[in-house]
Amino acid sequence: MLVETGRVAKSAQGKALVEIVKGTACAECHVGSACDLGKSVRTVEANDPFGVRVDQLVQVSVPNDSVLRASFVVYIIPLLALIAGTLFGEYLGGKFGVQNIFEIIGGFTCLGLSFLFVRFYNNIFKEQIRNQPVITKIIG
């Protein structure tokens, strides 16, 4: 589980807006400050099974399998699409005798299509309950 601690900024109808100061999980992440462009506080909407109040300290968790699945889709799918597009472009370019330009066009076309897929997948992914952050504990 990816676990962070934060302060409730807003709470309504089973959801809470939690302000999380970048901490332990962010320090270990290889992406560094790519999230929120270097801001020290980020806001996360989390499911609230406890009925928390504003200014309470809470623990927010996200399952590891959700983090891994999202990472795979965001990083690996575009990489595979770029490689597949380049190889397909090389094949087509060999048929027409203009290999390099077809490799470039094929690679970037498939990369662009993969970004559309990632965007589509994100819309489905974030709606699934099992992938959403959940308040797991009230600290204070």
Residue pairs with C-beta under 8 A, 6 or more apart in sequence:
1 61
1 62
1 63
1 64
2 25
2 61
2 62
2 63
2 64
2 67
3 25
3 59
3 60
3 61
3 136
4 20
4 23
4 24
4 25
4 44
4 59
4 60
4 61
5 20
5 23
5 57
5 58
5 59
5 60
5 139
6 18
6 19
6 20
6 21
6 44
6 57
6 58
6 60
7 18
7 19
7 55
7 56
7 57
7 58
8 16
8 17
8 18
8 19
8 52
8 53
8 54
8 55
8 56
8 57
8 58
9 17
9 18
9 19
9 43
9 54
10 16
10 17
10 54
11 17
11 48
11 51
11 52
11 53
11 54
14 47
14 48
14 49
15 45
15 46
15 47
15 48
16 45
16 46
16 48
16 52
16 58
16 135
17 43
17 44
17 45
18 43
18 44
18 45
18 46
18 58
18 60
18 133
18 135
19 41
19 42
19 43
20 41
20 42
20 43
20 44
20 60
21 40
21 41
22 35
22 39
22 40
22 41
22 42
26 35
35 42
36 42
44 60
44 133
45 132
45 133
46 58
46 60
46 132
46 133
46 134
46 135
47 129
47 132
47 133
47 134
47 135
48 135
49 134
49 135
50 58
50 135
50 138
52 58
52 135
52 138
56 138
56 139
56 140
57 138
57 139
57 140
58 135
58 137
58 138
58 139
59 135
59 136
59 137
59 138
59 139
60 133
60 134
60 135
60 136
61 133
61 134
61 136
62 131
62 132
62 133
62 134
63 130
63 131
66 130
66 131
69 125
69 131
70 125
70 131
73 118
73 121
73 122
73 125
74 118
77 114
77 117
77 118
78 111
78 114
78 115
78 118
80 114
81 110
81 111
81 113
81 114
81 117
82 107
82 108
82 110
82 111
82 114
83 107
84 110
85 106
85 107
85 108
85 109
85 110
85 111
86 103
86 104
86 106
86 107
86 110
87 106
88 106
88 110
89 99
89 102
89 103
89 104
89 105
89 106
89 107
90 99
90 102
90 103
90 106
92 102
92 106
93 99
93 100
93 101
93 102
93 103
96 102
125 131
126 132
